[in-house]
Amino acid sequence: MNFRDYLATGFLPLILFFGARLLKRWKAVARLPFPPGPKPRFIIGNLYDIPAELPWLTYADWGKQYGDVVHASVFGEHILVLNSARAASELLEKRAGIYSDRPTIPMVSITGWDFNLTFMPHTDKWRQYRRLFHQHFRRDAVASYRPIQMKKVHDLLRGLLPSGTPEDFFAHTKTVAAAIVMATIYGYDIKPTHDKFVDLSEEAVKRVCESVFPGAFLVNSLPFLRYLPSWFPGCSFQRYGQETKELLAEMRNVPFEFVRKNMRDGIGGFSVLGRLLEKNDAEGGSEAQERVIKEVTATAYAAAADTTASALVSFFLAMALNPEAQRKAQNEIDAVVGPGRLPIFEDRRSLPYVDAVFREVMRWRPVVPLGVAHATSEDDVYKGYFIPKGTMVLSNIWAMVHDETVYPNPDKFEPERFLKADGQLNADDNVLAFGFGRRTCVGRHAADASVWATIVSVLSVYDISKAKDAAGNEIEINPVYSDGLVSHPHPFKCSITPRSDVARRLIEDTSLDA
């Protein structure tokens, strides 16, 4: 029997059989509708429907109109918005095998942020980077960073004293967030406020946060624009991207060389980067692995500092607007910790109301309101709707944590929603802003500890209230937040004063350990 005869009598029937099945499936899928959503226009789809500012609010409105899974498209590229935690769990977690990729967002590579684990596609390179990150930020590993975290939090407490600059609490929160990460990752002590390196990194992170949503830059919807020169109308993003790349190069290289120099000079203390470099050097000093180490540690800084700062400013805002919740938390701290010392991590289990405040801060104004986009790596069918391969999937965390069926009166700051009738914490401990499935934030345990430590320490020794004008009238606060991947409260004024002379002395005494 020759090859043709073999093919005809053997393989050809199998090919025809499976081909018929595939064709039947394709036809069935082709007849399935996309999930409901705003009506697309010819060719351009929903180009003019995609919001350029505060998109989570528009998408939440879409959810009320179309349901918790909403479909849109732009020039044939599909977008899926998940407006409920249930839908996010069913797709991003239970079907993580096909919902763990990242979409190709032109501005990520144009700005040079494609080295960042957060934006990498679901590849072997991503697994390598995540594995290295996980080794030093898993739950049991981050416990060793507690002394650094508390030391930096105590620096914050001193900065808020009347003899310091309490009115500059925005800068202090940015500093403590950056200081914890910089000390942990690089063994680097930043300046009390307005550190040059912190300002540099903040600007680099701000730029990518403003760039990644579908409506942020036209090139995200029309990728071919990236090949046009910056002088071409509508292509100013090219200059923006080049400037950002230069900021990023400095952000990656300066602290890296700081650690390298300390290692050569035999000085400096603990740092995650130092450990990684020592291990790499002992194994032969691979340049490729050194580049991975540099990029992973830079990712750790970028991911943690900005998000932690946002959460901490939201805490100050919430306390100024909700004195009753603040009083309850302080009463609990006074009863458990007492007046003679500052709280420590070991007190956490005995402070359920403070933990409820932490959870409510993270829910009330989520740090990453729209999450980081996922992408489907295969076609899928969900509840009779067709979801094509390559669909950008947005988890509308804002809508999830403001779902009235889960969190009644969601705009109200109410820590009690996380407590049972007996005052103990309930089971709702999942901070949705940390993401879903295989893309859950690797640094969530460190971030959780840093935010909690700051909250409990500030509450133990400071009263936060609305500021007053020269006539003694309270200055009202409007809780407005910025746009972008990471959302920050707009500047506001508040009064931060020591609760007592005893509290003031406790704060001052922390300088003895500094």
Contacts in CASP RR format, 6 or more apart in sequence:
PFRMAT RR
TARGET T0000
AUTHOR 0000-0000-0000
METHOD contacts of the structure
MODEL  1
MNFRDYLATGFLPLILFFGARLLKRWKAVARLPFPPGPKPRFIIGNLYDI
PAELPWLTYADWGKQYGDVVHASVFGEHILVLNSARAASELLEKRAGIYS
DRPTIPMVSITGWDFNLTFMPHTDKWRQYRRLFHQHFRRDAVASYRPIQM
KKVHDLLRGLLPSGTPEDFFAHTKTVAAAIVMATIYGYDIKPTHDKFVDL
SEEAVKRVCESVFPGAFLVNSLPFLRYLPSWFPGCSFQRYGQETKELLAE
MRNVPFEFVRKNMRDGIGGFSVLGRLLEKNDAEGGSEAQERVIKEVTATA
YAAAADTTASALVSFFLAMALNPEAQRKAQNEIDAVVGPGRLPIFEDRRS
LPYVDAVFREVMRWRPVVPLGVAHATSEDDVYKGYFIPKGTMVLSNIWAM
VHDETVYPNPDKFEPERFLKADGQLNADDNVLAFGFGRRTCVGRHAADAS
VWATIVSVLSVYDISKAKDAAGNEIEINPVYSDGLVSHPHPFKCSITPRS
DVARRLIEDTSLDA
1 9 0 8 1.000
29 379 0 8 1.000
29 381 0 8 1.000
29 386 0 8 1.000
32 381 0 8 1.000
32 384 0 8 1.000
32 385 0 8 1.000
32 386 0 8 1.000
33 384 0 8 1.000
33 385 0 8 1.000
33 386 0 8 1.000
34 71 0 8 1.000
34 73 0 8 1.000
34 78 0 8 1.000
34 385 0 8 1.000
34 386 0 8 1.000
34 387 0 8 1.000
35 66 0 8 1.000
35 69 0 8 1.000
35 70 0 8 1.000
35 71 0 8 1.000
35 80 0 8 1.000
35 382 0 8 1.000
35 385 0 8 1.000
35 387 0 8 1.000
36 66 0 8 1.000
36 67 0 8 1.000
36 70 0 8 1.000
36 71 0 8 1.000
37 62 0 8 1.000
37 65 0 8 1.000
37 66 0 8 1.000
37 70 0 8 1.000
37 71 0 8 1.000
37 72 0 8 1.000
38 46 0 8 1.000
38 49 0 8 1.000
38 62 0 8 1.000
38 66 0 8 1.000
38 72 0 8 1.000
40 46 0 8 1.000
40 72 0 8 1.000
40 73 0 8 1.000
41 47 0 8 1.000
41 48 0 8 1.000
43 75 0 8 1.000
44 74 0 8 1.000
44 75 0 8 1.000
45 72 0 8 1.000
45 73 0 8 1.000
45 74 0 8 1.000
45 75 0 8 1.000
45 76 0 8 1.000
46 72 0 8 1.000
46 73 0 8 1.000
46 74 0 8 1.000
46 79 0 8 1.000
47 74 0 8 1.000
47 75 0 8 1.000
47 221 0 8 1.000
49 72 0 8 1.000
50 72 0 8 1.000
50 74 0 8 1.000
50 79 0 8 1.000
50 214 0 8 1.000
50 215 0 8 1.000
50 221 0 8 1.000
51 57 0 8 1.000
51 58 0 8 1.000
51 59 0 8 1.000
51 215 0 8 1.000
52 213 0 8 1.000
52 215 0 8 1.000
52 216 0 8 1.000
53 483 0 8 1.000
54 481 0 8 1.000
54 483 0 8 1.000
55 213 0 8 1.000
55 214 0 8 1.000
55 215 0 8 1.000
55 370 0 8 1.000
56 369 0 8 1.000
56 370 0 8 1.000
56 396 0 8 1.000
56 397 0 8 1.000
56 398 0 8 1.000
56 399 0 8 1.000
57 398 0 8 1.000
59 70 0 8 1.000
59 81 0 8 1.000
59 83 0 8 1.000
59 370 0 8 1.000
59 394 0 8 1.000
59 396 0 8 1.000
59 399 0 8 1.000
60 83 0 8 1.000
60 396 0 8 1.000
60 398 0 8 1.000
60 399 0 8 1.000
60 402 0 8 1.000
62 70 0 8 1.000
62 81 0 8 1.000
62 83 0 8 1.000
63 70 0 8 1.000
63 81 0 8 1.000
63 83 0 8 1.000
63 399 0 8 1.000
67 83 0 8 1.000
68 82 0 8 1.000
68 83 0 8 1.000
68 84 0 8 1.000
68 86 0 8 1.000
68 87 0 8 1.000
69 80 0 8 1.000
69 81 0 8 1.000
69 82 0 8 1.000
69 83 0 8 1.000
69 87 0 8 1.000
69 382 0 8 1.000
69 383 0 8 1.000
69 385 0 8 1.000
70 80 0 8 1.000
70 81 0 8 1.000
70 83 0 8 1.000
71 78 0 8 1.000
71 79 0 8 1.000
71 80 0 8 1.000
71 81 0 8 1.000
71 385 0 8 1.000
72 78 0 8 1.000
72 79 0 8 1.000
72 81 0 8 1.000
73 79 0 8 1.000
74 214 0 8 1.000
74 221 0 8 1.000
75 221 0 8 1.000
75 222 0 8 1.000
77 221 0 8 1.000
77 392 0 8 1.000
78 387 0 8 1.000
78 388 0 8 1.000
78 390 0 8 1.000
78 391 0 8 1.000
78 392 0 8 1.000
79 214 0 8 1.000
79 391 0 8 1.000
79 392 0 8 1.000
79 394 0 8 1.000
80 387 0 8 1.000
80 391 0 8 1.000
80 392 0 8 1.000
80 393 0 8 1.000
80 394 0 8 1.000
81 394 0 8 1.000
81 396 0 8 1.000
82 88 0 8 1.000
82 91 0 8 1.000
82 92 0 8 1.000
82 393 0 8 1.000
82 394 0 8 1.000
82 395 0 8 1.000
82 396 0 8 1.000
83 396 0 8 1.000
83 399 0 8 1.000
83 400 0 8 1.000
84 399 0 8 1.000
84 400 0 8 1.000
84 403 0 8 1.000
85 400 0 8 1.000
85 403 0 8 1.000
85 406 0 8 1.000
85 432 0 8 1.000
88 395 0 8 1.000
88 400 0 8 1.000
88 432 0 8 1.000
88 436 0 8 1.000
89 436 0 8 1.000
90 382 0 8 1.000
91 99 0 8 1.000
91 380 0 8 1.000
91 382 0 8 1.000
91 393 0 8 1.000
92 99 0 8 1.000
92 100 0 8 1.000
92 374 0 8 1.000
92 393 0 8 1.000
92 395 0 8 1.000
92 435 0 8 1.000
92 436 0 8 1.000
92 437 0 8 1.000
92 439 0 8 1.000
93 436 0 8 1.000
93 437 0 8 1.000
95 380 0 8 1.000
96 437 0 8 1.000
96 438 0 8 1.000
97 377 0 8 1.000
97 438 0 8 1.000
98 376 0 8 1.000
98 377 0 8 1.000
98 378 0 8 1.000
98 380 0 8 1.000
99 374 0 8 1.000
99 375 0 8 1.000
99 376 0 8 1.000
99 377 0 8 1.000
99 380 0 8 1.000
99 393 0 8 1.000
100 122 0 8 1.000
100 374 0 8 1.000
100 377 0 8 1.000
100 437 0 8 1.000
100 438 0 8 1.000
100 439 0 8 1.000
101 121 0 8 1.000
101 122 0 8 1.000
101 374 0 8 1.000
101 375 0 8 1.000
101 376 0 8 1.000
101 377 0 8 1.000
101 390 0 8 1.000
102 119 0 8 1.000
102 120 0 8 1.000
102 121 0 8 1.000
102 122 0 8 1.000
102 372 0 8 1.000
102 373 0 8 1.000
102 374 0 8 1.000
102 375 0 8 1.000
103 373 0 8 1.000
103 374 0 8 1.000
103 375 0 8 1.000
103 390 0 8 1.000
103 392 0 8 1.000
104 121 0 8 1.000
104 223 0 8 1.000
104 375 0 8 1.000
105 119 0 8 1.000
105 211 0 8 1.000
105 212 0 8 1.000
105 220 0 8 1.000
105 373 0 8 1.000
106 217 0 8 1.000
106 219 0 8 1.000
106 220 0 8 1.000
106 223 0 8 1.000
106 225 0 8 1.000
106 226 0 8 1.000
107 208 0 8 1.000
107 211 0 8 1.000
107 212 0 8 1.000
107 216 0 8 1.000
107 217 0 8 1.000
107 219 0 8 1.000
107 220 0 8 1.000
107 237 0 8 1.000
107 241 0 8 1.000
108 114 0 8 1.000
108 116 0 8 1.000
108 119 0 8 1.000
108 208 0 8 1.000
108 211 0 8 1.000
108 212 0 8 1.000
110 211 0 8 1.000
110 219 0 8 1.000
110 226 0 8 1.000
110 237 0 8 1.000
110 238 0 8 1.000
110 240 0 8 1.000
110 241 0 8 1.000
111 207 0 8 1.000
111 208 0 8 1.000
111 211 0 8 1.000
111 240 0 8 1.000
111 241 0 8 1.000
111 244 0 8 1.000
111 245 0 8 1.000
111 248 0 8 1.000
112 241 0 8 1.000
112 244 0 8 1.000
112 245 0 8 1.000
112 248 0 8 1.000
113 119 0 8 1.000
113 208 0 8 1.000
113 244 0 8 1.000
113 248 0 8 1.000
114 120 0 8 1.000
115 248 0 8 1.000
115 252 0 8 1.000
115 295 0 8 1.000
115 298 0 8 1.000
115 299 0 8 1.000
116 208 0 8 1.000
116 295 0 8 1.000
116 298 0 8 1.000
116 299 0 8 1.000
116 302 0 8 1.000
116 303 0 8 1.000
117 126 0 8 1.000
117 129 0 8 1.000
117 130 0 8 1.000
117 133 0 8 1.000
117 295 0 8 1.000
117 296 0 8 1.000
117 299 0 8 1.000
117 303 0 8 1.000
117 442 0 8 1.000
118 299 0 8 1.000
118 303 0 8 1.000
118 372 0 8 1.000
119 212 0 8 1.000
119 372 0 8 1.000
120 126 0 8 1.000
120 129 0 8 1.000
121 375 0 8 1.000
122 377 0 8 1.000
122 438 0 8 1.000
128 292 0 8 1.000
129 292 0 8 1.000
129 295 0 8 1.000
129 296 0 8 1.000
129 299 0 8 1.000
130 442 0 8 1.000
132 276 0 8 1.000
132 292 0 8 1.000
132 293 0 8 1.000
132 296 0 8 1.000
133 296 0 8 1.000
133 299 0 8 1.000
133 300 0 8 1.000
133 442 0 8 1.000
133 443 0 8 1.000
134 442 0 8 1.000
135 141 0 8 1.000
136 272 0 8 1.000
136 275 0 8 1.000
136 276 0 8 1.000
137 300 0 8 1.000
137 442 0 8 1.000
137 443 0 8 1.000
137 445 0 8 1.000
137 446 0 8 1.000
138 445 0 8 1.000
139 445 0 8 1.000
142 443 0 8 1.000
142 445 0 8 1.000
142 446 0 8 1.000
142 449 0 8 1.000
145 180 0 8 1.000
145 184 0 8 1.000
145 446 0 8 1.000
145 449 0 8 1.000
146 345 0 8 1.000
146 449 0 8 1.000
146 453 0 8 1.000
148 180 0 8 1.000
148 183 0 8 1.000
148 184 0 8 1.000
149 180 0 8 1.000
149 449 0 8 1.000
149 450 0 8 1.000
149 453 0 8 1.000
150 344 0 8 1.000
150 345 0 8 1.000
150 453 0 8 1.000
150 457 0 8 1.000
151 183 0 8 1.000
151 513 0 8 1.000
151 514 0 8 1.000
152 176 0 8 1.000
152 179 0 8 1.000
152 180 0 8 1.000
152 183 0 8 1.000
153 176 0 8 1.000
153 180 0 8 1.000
153 450 0 8 1.000
153 453 0 8 1.000
153 454 0 8 1.000
153 457 0 8 1.000
154 342 0 8 1.000
154 457 0 8 1.000
154 507 0 8 1.000
154 510 0 8 1.000
154 513 0 8 1.000
154 514 0 8 1.000
155 175 0 8 1.000
155 176 0 8 1.000
155 179 0 8 1.000
155 192 0 8 1.000
155 510 0 8 1.000
155 514 0 8 1.000
156 172 0 8 1.000
156 173 0 8 1.000
156 175 0 8 1.000
156 176 0 8 1.000
156 454 0 8 1.000
156 457 0 8 1.000
156 458 0 8 1.000
157 342 0 8 1.000
157 457 0 8 1.000
157 458 0 8 1.000
157 461 0 8 1.000
157 462 0 8 1.000
157 507 0 8 1.000
157 510 0 8 1.000
158 164 0 8 1.000
158 507 0 8 1.000
158 508 0 8 1.000
158 510 0 8 1.000
158 511 0 8 1.000
158 514 0 8 1.000
159 165 0 8 1.000
159 166 0 8 1.000
159 172 0 8 1.000
159 192 0 8 1.000
160 166 0 8 1.000
160 169 0 8 1.000
160 172 0 8 1.000
160 458 0 8 1.000
160 462 0 8 1.000
160 496 0 8 1.000
161 498 0 8 1.000
161 504 0 8 1.000
161 507 0 8 1.000
161 508 0 8 1.000
162 497 0 8 1.000
162 498 0 8 1.000
165 171 0 8 1.000
165 172 0 8 1.000
165 193 0 8 1.000
166 495 0 8 1.000
166 496 0 8 1.000
166 497 0 8 1.000
167 493 0 8 1.000
168 193 0 8 1.000
169 313 0 8 1.000
169 316 0 8 1.000
169 494 0 8 1.000
169 496 0 8 1.000
170 313 0 8 1.000
170 491 0 8 1.000
171 193 0 8 1.000
171 194 0 8 1.000
172 193 0 8 1.000
173 309 0 8 1.000
173 312 0 8 1.000
173 313 0 8 1.000
173 316 0 8 1.000
173 454 0 8 1.000
174 198 0 8 1.000
174 202 0 8 1.000
174 305 0 8 1.000
174 309 0 8 1.000
175 190 0 8 1.000
175 191 0 8 1.000
175 192 0 8 1.000
175 193 0 8 1.000
175 195 0 8 1.000
175 198 0 8 1.000
176 312 0 8 1.000
176 454 0 8 1.000
177 304 0 8 1.000
177 305 0 8 1.000
177 306 0 8 1.000
177 308 0 8 1.000
177 309 0 8 1.000
177 312 0 8 1.000
177 450 0 8 1.000
178 190 0 8 1.000
178 195 0 8 1.000
178 198 0 8 1.000
178 201 0 8 1.000
178 202 0 8 1.000
178 301 0 8 1.000
178 305 0 8 1.000
178 309 0 8 1.000
179 189 0 8 1.000
179 190 0 8 1.000
180 304 0 8 1.000
180 308 0 8 1.000
180 450 0 8 1.000
181 300 0 8 1.000
181 301 0 8 1.000
181 304 0 8 1.000
181 305 0 8 1.000
181 308 0 8 1.000
182 188 0 8 1.000
182 189 0 8 1.000
182 190 0 8 1.000
182 197 0 8 1.000
182 198 0 8 1.000
182 255 0 8 1.000
182 301 0 8 1.000
182 305 0 8 1.000
183 189 0 8 1.000
183 271 0 8 1.000
184 271 0 8 1.000
184 272 0 8 1.000
184 446 0 8 1.000
185 255 0 8 1.000
185 271 0 8 1.000
185 272 0 8 1.000
185 273 0 8 1.000
185 297 0 8 1.000
185 300 0 8 1.000
185 301 0 8 1.000
186 255 0 8 1.000
186 256 0 8 1.000
186 258 0 8 1.000
186 259 0 8 1.000
186 271 0 8 1.000
186 272 0 8 1.000
186 273 0 8 1.000
186 297 0 8 1.000
186 301 0 8 1.000
187 259 0 8 1.000
187 268 0 8 1.000
187 269 0 8 1.000
187 270 0 8 1.000
187 271 0 8 1.000
187 273 0 8 1.000
188 197 0 8 1.000
188 255 0 8 1.000
188 258 0 8 1.000
188 259 0 8 1.000
188 271 0 8 1.000
190 197 0 8 1.000
190 198 0 8 1.000
197 251 0 8 1.000
197 254 0 8 1.000
197 255 0 8 1.000
198 305 0 8 1.000
200 247 0 8 1.000
200 250 0 8 1.000
200 251 0 8 1.000
201 251 0 8 1.000
201 301 0 8 1.000
201 302 0 8 1.000
201 305 0 8 1.000
202 305 0 8 1.000
202 306 0 8 1.000
203 247 0 8 1.000
204 244 0 8 1.000
204 247 0 8 1.000
204 248 0 8 1.000
204 251 0 8 1.000
204 302 0 8 1.000
205 302 0 8 1.000
205 305 0 8 1.000
205 306 0 8 1.000
205 486 0 8 1.000
206 306 0 8 1.000
207 240 0 8 1.000
207 241 0 8 1.000
207 243 0 8 1.000
207 244 0 8 1.000
207 247 0 8 1.000
208 244 0 8 1.000
208 485 0 8 1.000
209 306 0 8 1.000
209 484 0 8 1.000
209 485 0 8 1.000
209 486 0 8 1.000
210 216 0 8 1.000
210 483 0 8 1.000
210 484 0 8 1.000
210 485 0 8 1.000
211 217 0 8 1.000
211 220 0 8 1.000
211 240 0 8 1.000
212 220 0 8 1.000
212 372 0 8 1.000
212 373 0 8 1.000
212 484 0 8 1.000
212 485 0 8 1.000
213 220 0 8 1.000
213 370 0 8 1.000
213 484 0 8 1.000
213 485 0 8 1.000
214 220 0 8 1.000
214 221 0 8 1.000
214 392 0 8 1.000
215 221 0 8 1.000
216 484 0 8 1.000
217 237 0 8 1.000
218 225 0 8 1.000
218 234 0 8 1.000
218 237 0 8 1.000
219 225 0 8 1.000
219 226 0 8 1.000
219 235 0 8 1.000
219 237 0 8 1.000
225 234 0 8 1.000
225 235 0 8 1.000
225 237 0 8 1.000
226 238 0 8 1.000
228 235 0 8 1.000
228 238 0 8 1.000
229 235 0 8 1.000
229 238 0 8 1.000
230 236 0 8 1.000
230 237 0 8 1.000
230 238 0 8 1.000
230 239 0 8 1.000
230 242 0 8 1.000
248 298 0 8 1.000
251 298 0 8 1.000
251 301 0 8 1.000
251 302 0 8 1.000
252 294 0 8 1.000
252 295 0 8 1.000
252 298 0 8 1.000
253 294 0 8 1.000
255 273 0 8 1.000
255 297 0 8 1.000
255 301 0 8 1.000
256 273 0 8 1.000
256 294 0 8 1.000
256 297 0 8 1.000
256 298 0 8 1.000
259 271 0 8 1.000
259 273 0 8 1.000
259 274 0 8 1.000
259 277 0 8 1.000
260 277 0 8 1.000
262 268 0 8 1.000
262 269 0 8 1.000
263 274 0 8 1.000
263 277 0 8 1.000
263 278 0 8 1.000
272 297 0 8 1.000
272 300 0 8 1.000
273 293 0 8 1.000
273 297 0 8 1.000
276 293 0 8 1.000
276 296 0 8 1.000
276 297 0 8 1.000
277 290 0 8 1.000
277 293 0 8 1.000
280 286 0 8 1.000
280 289 0 8 1.000
280 290 0 8 1.000
280 293 0 8 1.000
283 289 0 8 1.000
300 443 0 8 1.000
303 441 0 8 1.000
303 443 0 8 1.000
304 443 0 8 1.000
304 446 0 8 1.000
304 447 0 8 1.000
304 450 0 8 1.000
306 486 0 8 1.000
307 367 0 8 1.000
307 368 0 8 1.000
307 433 0 8 1.000
307 447 0 8 1.000
307 486 0 8 1.000
308 447 0 8 1.000
308 450 0 8 1.000
308 451 0 8 1.000
309 488 0 8 1.000
310 367 0 8 1.000
310 486 0 8 1.000
310 487 0 8 1.000
310 488 0 8 1.000
310 489 0 8 1.000
311 361 0 8 1.000
311 362 0 8 1.000
311 367 0 8 1.000
311 447 0 8 1.000
311 451 0 8 1.000
312 451 0 8 1.000
312 454 0 8 1.000
312 455 0 8 1.000
313 488 0 8 1.000
313 489 0 8 1.000
314 361 0 8 1.000
314 364 0 8 1.000
314 365 0 8 1.000
314 367 0 8 1.000
314 489 0 8 1.000
315 357 0 8 1.000
315 361 0 8 1.000
315 451 0 8 1.000
315 454 0 8 1.000
315 455 0 8 1.000
315 458 0 8 1.000
316 458 0 8 1.000
316 464 0 8 1.000
316 494 0 8 1.000
316 496 0 8 1.000
317 365 0 8 1.000
317 477 0 8 1.000
317 479 0 8 1.000
317 489 0 8 1.000
317 492 0 8 1.000
317 494 0 8 1.000
318 325 0 8 1.000
318 357 0 8 1.000
318 360 0 8 1.000
318 361 0 8 1.000
318 364 0 8 1.000
318 365 0 8 1.000
318 413 0 8 1.000
319 325 0 8 1.000
319 326 0 8 1.000
319 459 0 8 1.000
319 464 0 8 1.000
320 464 0 8 1.000
320 465 0 8 1.000
320 466 0 8 1.000
320 477 0 8 1.000
320 492 0 8 1.000
320 494 0 8 1.000
320 495 0 8 1.000
321 413 0 8 1.000
321 466 0 8 1.000
321 477 0 8 1.000
321 479 0 8 1.000
322 413 0 8 1.000
323 465 0 8 1.000
325 357 0 8 1.000
325 360 0 8 1.000
325 413 0 8 1.000
325 414 0 8 1.000
325 415 0 8 1.000
326 459 0 8 1.000
326 463 0 8 1.000
326 464 0 8 1.000
328 353 0 8 1.000
328 415 0 8 1.000
329 353 0 8 1.000
329 354 0 8 1.000
329 357 0 8 1.000
329 415 0 8 1.000
329 459 0 8 1.000
330 459 0 8 1.000
330 460 0 8 1.000
330 499 0 8 1.000
332 351 0 8 1.000
332 352 0 8 1.000
332 353 0 8 1.000
332 354 0 8 1.000
333 343 0 8 1.000
333 351 0 8 1.000
333 354 0 8 1.000
333 456 0 8 1.000
333 459 0 8 1.000
333 460 0 8 1.000
336 347 0 8 1.000
336 350 0 8 1.000
336 351 0 8 1.000
337 343 0 8 1.000
337 347 0 8 1.000
337 460 0 8 1.000
339 500 0 8 1.000
339 502 0 8 1.000
339 503 0 8 1.000
340 502 0 8 1.000
340 506 0 8 1.000
341 506 0 8 1.000
342 457 0 8 1.000
342 460 0 8 1.000
342 461 0 8 1.000
342 506 0 8 1.000
342 510 0 8 1.000
343 351 0 8 1.000
343 456 0 8 1.000
343 457 0 8 1.000
343 460 0 8 1.000
345 449 0 8 1.000
345 453 0 8 1.000
347 456 0 8 1.000
348 354 0 8 1.000
348 355 0 8 1.000
348 452 0 8 1.000
348 456 0 8 1.000
351 456 0 8 1.000
352 419 0 8 1.000
352 423 0 8 1.000
352 424 0 8 1.000
352 425 0 8 1.000
353 415 0 8 1.000
353 419 0 8 1.000
353 423 0 8 1.000
354 452 0 8 1.000
354 455 0 8 1.000
354 456 0 8 1.000
354 459 0 8 1.000
355 418 0 8 1.000
355 425 0 8 1.000
355 452 0 8 1.000
356 415 0 8 1.000
356 416 0 8 1.000
356 417 0 8 1.000
356 418 0 8 1.000
356 419 0 8 1.000
356 425 0 8 1.000
357 415 0 8 1.000
357 455 0 8 1.000
357 459 0 8 1.000
358 451 0 8 1.000
358 452 0 8 1.000
358 455 0 8 1.000
359 415 0 8 1.000
359 418 0 8 1.000
359 428 0 8 1.000
359 429 0 8 1.000
359 431 0 8 1.000
360 413 0 8 1.000
360 414 0 8 1.000
360 415 0 8 1.000
360 417 0 8 1.000
360 418 0 8 1.000
361 451 0 8 1.000
361 455 0 8 1.000
362 431 0 8 1.000
362 433 0 8 1.000
362 451 0 8 1.000
363 401 0 8 1.000
363 407 0 8 1.000
363 431 0 8 1.000
363 432 0 8 1.000
364 401 0 8 1.000
364 413 0 8 1.000
365 479 0 8 1.000
365 481 0 8 1.000
365 487 0 8 1.000
365 489 0 8 1.000
366 397 0 8 1.000
366 398 0 8 1.000
366 401 0 8 1.000
366 432 0 8 1.000
366 433 0 8 1.000
366 487 0 8 1.000
367 433 0 8 1.000
367 486 0 8 1.000
367 487 0 8 1.000
368 397 0 8 1.000
368 433 0 8 1.000
368 435 0 8 1.000
368 485 0 8 1.000
368 486 0 8 1.000
368 487 0 8 1.000
369 396 0 8 1.000
369 397 0 8 1.000
369 398 0 8 1.000
369 487 0 8 1.000
370 394 0 8 1.000
370 395 0 8 1.000
370 396 0 8 1.000
370 397 0 8 1.000
370 398 0 8 1.000
370 485 0 8 1.000
371 394 0 8 1.000
371 395 0 8 1.000
371 397 0 8 1.000
371 433 0 8 1.000
371 435 0 8 1.000
371 485 0 8 1.000
372 435 0 8 1.000
372 439 0 8 1.000
372 485 0 8 1.000
373 392 0 8 1.000
373 393 0 8 1.000
373 394 0 8 1.000
374 392 0 8 1.000
374 393 0 8 1.000
374 394 0 8 1.000
374 395 0 8 1.000
374 436 0 8 1.000
374 439 0 8 1.000
375 390 0 8 1.000
375 391 0 8 1.000
375 392 0 8 1.000
375 393 0 8 1.000
376 387 0 8 1.000
376 388 0 8 1.000
376 389 0 8 1.000
376 390 0 8 1.000
376 391 0 8 1.000
376 393 0 8 1.000
377 389 0 8 1.000
377 390 0 8 1.000
378 389 0 8 1.000
379 386 0 8 1.000
379 387 0 8 1.000
379 388 0 8 1.000
379 389 0 8 1.000
380 386 0 8 1.000
380 387 0 8 1.000
381 387 0 8 1.000
395 432 0 8 1.000
395 435 0 8 1.000
395 436 0 8 1.000
397 432 0 8 1.000
397 433 0 8 1.000
397 435 0 8 1.000
400 406 0 8 1.000
400 432 0 8 1.000
401 407 0 8 1.000
401 410 0 8 1.000
401 432 0 8 1.000
402 410 0 8 1.000
402 411 0 8 1.000
403 410 0 8 1.000
404 410 0 8 1.000
407 417 0 8 1.000
408 417 0 8 1.000
417 428 0 8 1.000
418 425 0 8 1.000
418 426 0 8 1.000
418 428 0 8 1.000
418 429 0 8 1.000
419 425 0 8 1.000
419 426 0 8 1.000
420 426 0 8 1.000
431 444 0 8 1.000
431 448 0 8 1.000
434 440 0 8 1.000
434 441 0 8 1.000
434 444 0 8 1.000
434 447 0 8 1.000
435 441 0 8 1.000
441 447 0 8 1.000
458 464 0 8 1.000
460 503 0 8 1.000
461 498 0 8 1.000
461 499 0 8 1.000
461 503 0 8 1.000
461 504 0 8 1.000
461 506 0 8 1.000
461 507 0 8 1.000
462 496 0 8 1.000
462 497 0 8 1.000
462 498 0 8 1.000
462 499 0 8 1.000
462 503 0 8 1.000
463 495 0 8 1.000
463 496 0 8 1.000
463 497 0 8 1.000
463 498 0 8 1.000
463 499 0 8 1.000
464 494 0 8 1.000
464 495 0 8 1.000
464 496 0 8 1.000
465 494 0 8 1.000
465 495 0 8 1.000
465 497 0 8 1.000
466 474 0 8 1.000
466 475 0 8 1.000
466 476 0 8 1.000
466 477 0 8 1.000
466 493 0 8 1.000
466 494 0 8 1.000
466 495 0 8 1.000
467 474 0 8 1.000
467 475 0 8 1.000
467 493 0 8 1.000
467 494 0 8 1.000
467 495 0 8 1.000
468 474 0 8 1.000
468 475 0 8 1.000
468 495 0 8 1.000
469 475 0 8 1.000
475 493 0 8 1.000
477 492 0 8 1.000
477 493 0 8 1.000
477 494 0 8 1.000
478 490 0 8 1.000
478 492 0 8 1.000
479 489 0 8 1.000
479 492 0 8 1.000
480 489 0 8 1.000
480 490 0 8 1.000
481 487 0 8 1.000
481 488 0 8 1.000
481 489 0 8 1.000
481 490 0 8 1.000
482 488 0 8 1.000
482 489 0 8 1.000
482 490 0 8 1.000
498 504 0 8 1.000
498 507 0 8 1.000
END
